[in-house]
Amino acid sequence: MTPNANDDGLYRVKLCKNGEWSIVTIDDYFPCYPDGGPIFSKCHGNELWVLLLEKAYAKLHGNYYTLRGGFANEGMMDLTGCPTDIFDFEDERTQQMIKSGEFF
């Protein structure tokens, strides 16, 4: 993503979905409550990237509501293109890996 706001209000975001990189083009119109403020993600200060990334991700998946639920590892895979894994920190094997230093 570009580091500055775009005067045309158009942005391109590169995301990985199903192992293939896609460039998603979006505008800077976001769903907001009638009294102001975005309906979905919130940011601190004037950070536009949070809303842009979420909008591109929603467009890639069809709409905002398809993003509800799911697993964090799936989102990380789509953002980075790298394989991910899930660890249950209550699991005894995971606890042993943490204690031995193998986990990190």
N, C-alpha and C positions, 0 to 999 in steps of 0.2 A: 504494500500500500504506500501511497505517497505520504510524505511527512506533513504536507500542508493541505488546507482546505482547497478544493477545486472550484474555481469561479463558475464552471459549467454545471457543477453539481453531479458529475459522473465519476465513478470510481471503478477500478478493476481490482479484483481480489483473486489470488491464486490459491486454490484449495485442492486437496487430494481426496477423491472419492472412489472407493472400490479399486484402489491401486493406480488410478489414472489422475494426472493433474488436469484441472479444469480452471479456466479463467472465467470468473463470474462478473458481469458488468451490472452495477447497481446505481441508483440515484440517491440523493440525500434527503428523500422524503421518508419519514418514519411514522408508524402508527402511534398516535398520542391520545391521551385522555382529553375529553372536551375542555377541561380546565387547565390543560397544559401538562407537559412531561410525558416521556415515552412510556408506552404500555409494557414493553418487555424489559430489555436490559437497561440498567442505570449506570451512569458513569460519574466520576468525581470531577468537578470543575468543567472545563471546556473540552474534554476528551471526546473526539468524534470517532476514533478508531473502534471503540467498543460497539457502538451502534452500527457502524459500517460492516464490521466483521460478522456480527450477528445477522444482519440483513442478507449478506452474501451467503452465509451458511444456510439460512432459511430458504433462500431462493434455490440453492443447490438441492435442498431436500423437499421442495414443493411449496412450503409455507412455514410460518412461525410455529404453528401448532404441532407440526411433525417433530419439532425439536424437544417437545415435552417428554420427560422420562429418558430412557436410554442410559448409557454408561459413559463415564468420563473417558475411559480408554478409547472408545469409538471416536469421540470428538478429537482426542489428541492424535489419533491416527489420521483423521481427515485434515487436521491442521498441519501436521508435520510430514506425512507420507511414510512415517517410520512404524515398524511393528510395535505393538504394545502388549502389556500383560496385566493381569489383575492379581493382586495379593490380598488375602484376608489376614489382617493383622491379629486376629484372634486365633488363627490357625497355629498349631504347635510347631509345624515345620517352618513356617514364616518366622515365628518367635525365635527358633534356634538359629535361623539364618541371620537375624538381626543381632543376636547375642554374639555370634561368632565373627561378625563383620562381613560375612559372605554376601549379605543382602546389598550392602553399599559398595 
